[in-house]
Structures are given as C-alpha cells and as structure tokens.
C-alpha cells in the first residue's frame, strides 16, 4: 500500500471539498503550486508545519488528514470486506446483505 499516494488523494479530496484550486491552496500554505501537485500525486510529503496549516485550512484534526482508508484500491477493499463477512454470524450476514441492497438501490 502506497501511503504517500493515499495521503495525496486525501489532500486532493479535502481541497476539492473545500472549493480550493491547487493555486489557491498553495497561496494559503505559502508553497509553489507544483508542490501541491507533487503532494497530491504522492511524489512527496510535507512538513509538520504544513500539516498543521492544512488541518486549519480544511477545518479538520491533523489525524483526519490521514483518514484515507476509503480511498484505497478496490482489491484491498474487497479483501477487507471478505474478511469481515467471513467472521459474521448468519444473522449479521443477512443484515449486511439487506443494507447493501438498500445502499445500491
């Protein structure tokens, strides 16, 4: 699992959710736009100081910048779901099945 790429996807997700362009975010952070691009593509990381700034800009805790499990590859997600389901009771499995049907409608 490439954590730099997942972190980059998370920053991009938060940036877009906040309505910022890369240029606007780079101005707020005092970085070059190319540096934002490199972070978002997972080519580099950033400093603790910038993590603090990002958390303030996006109005999230620093730990939330690393909440990127939902951005992982499909194969990894499928494996985790299979693992969870394999440990469920019959009743839990039926509930999960019904919930999935509701979500997918």
C-alpha positions as CSV (number, residue, x, y, z in Angstrom):
1,X,0.0,0.0,0.0
2,X,1.4,3.4,-1.0
3,X,0.6,5.7,1.9
4,X,2.1,8.8,0.1
5,X,-0.4,8.3,-2.8
6,X,-3.3,7.7,-0.4
7,X,-2.3,10.8,1.6
8,X,-2.1,12.8,-1.7
9,X,-5.6,11.6,-2.7
10,X,-6.9,12.6,0.7
11,X,-5.5,16.1,0.4
12,X,-6.9,16.4,-3.1
13,X,-10.3,15.2,-1.8
14,X,-10.3,17.8,1.0
15,X,-9.1,20.6,-1.2
16,X,-11.9,20.0,-3.7
17,X,-14.5,19.6,-1.0
18,X,-13.3,22.9,0.4
19,X,-13.6,24.5,-3.1
20,X,-9.9,25.4,-3.5
21,X,-7.8,25.2,-6.6
22,X,-4.3,24.0,-6.3
23,X,-3.2,27.6,-6.8
24,X,-5.4,28.9,-4.0
25,X,-4.2,26.2,-1.6
26,X,-0.6,26.9,-2.5
27,X,-1.1,30.6,-1.7
28,X,-2.7,29.7,1.7
29,X,0.2,27.4,2.5
30,X,3.0,29.6,1.1
31,X,4.1,26.8,-1.3
32,X,4.5,26.6,-5.0
33,X,1.5,25.2,-6.9
34,X,3.8,22.4,-8.2
35,X,4.5,21.4,-4.6
36,X,0.8,20.9,-4.1
37,X,0.6,18.8,-7.2
38,X,3.5,16.7,-6.0
39,X,1.8,16.1,-2.7
40,X,-1.5,15.2,-4.3
41,X,0.2,12.7,-6.7
42,X,2.1,11.1,-3.9
43,X,5.5,12.2,-5.2
44,X,6.4,13.9,-2.0
45,X,5.2,14.5,1.6
46,X,5.1,17.8,3.6
47,X,6.3,19.2,6.9
48,X,4.6,19.1,10.2
49,X,4.1,22.9,10.0
50,X,2.2,22.4,6.7
51,X,0.2,19.6,8.2
52,X,-1.0,22.0,10.9
53,X,-1.8,24.6,8.3
54,X,-3.7,22.1,6.2
55,X,-5.8,20.9,9.2
56,X,-6.7,24.6,9.9
57,X,-7.5,25.3,6.2
58,X,-9.7,22.3,5.9
59,X,-11.1,22.6,9.5
60,X,-10.2,19.1,10.4
61,X,-7.9,17.4,13.0
62,X,-4.4,16.5,11.8
63,X,-5.3,12.8,12.2
64,X,-8.2,13.3,9.7
65,X,-5.7,14.2,7.0
66,X,-4.6,10.6,7.3
67,X,-8.2,9.2,7.1
68,X,-7.8,7.7,3.7
69,X,-8.9,4.1,4.0
70,X,-11.9,4.8,1.8
71,X,-9.5,5.9,-1.0
72,X,-7.6,2.6,-1.1
73,X,-7.6,0.3,-4.1
74,X,-10.7,-1.7,-4.9
75,X,-8.8,-5.0,-4.4
76,X,-7.8,-4.1,-0.9
77,X,-11.3,-3.0,0.0
78,X,-12.7,-6.3,-1.4
79,X,-10.3,-8.3,0.7
80,X,-11.2,-6.4,3.8
81,X,-14.9,-6.9,3.2
82,X,-14.5,-10.6,2.6
83,X,-12.5,-10.8,5.8
84,X,-15.2,-9.0,7.8
85,X,-18.0,-11.1,6.2
86,X,-16.3,-14.4,6.9
87,X,-16.3,-13.6,10.6
88,X,-20.0,-12.7,10.8
89,X,-22.8,-14.8,12.2
90,X,-25.6,-15.8,9.9
91,X,-27.9,-13.1,11.3
92,X,-25.2,-10.4,10.8
93,X,-24.6,-11.6,7.3
94,X,-28.3,-11.2,6.5
95,X,-28.3,-7.7,7.9
96,X,-25.3,-6.7,5.9
97,X,-26.9,-8.1,2.7
98,X,-30.1,-6.1,3.3
99,X,-28.1,-3.0,4.0
100,X,-26.1,-3.4,0.8
101,X,-29.3,-3.8,-1.2
102,X,-30.7,-0.6,0.3
103,X,-27.5,1.3,-0.5
104,X,-27.3,0.1,-4.1
105,X,-30.9,1.0,-5.0
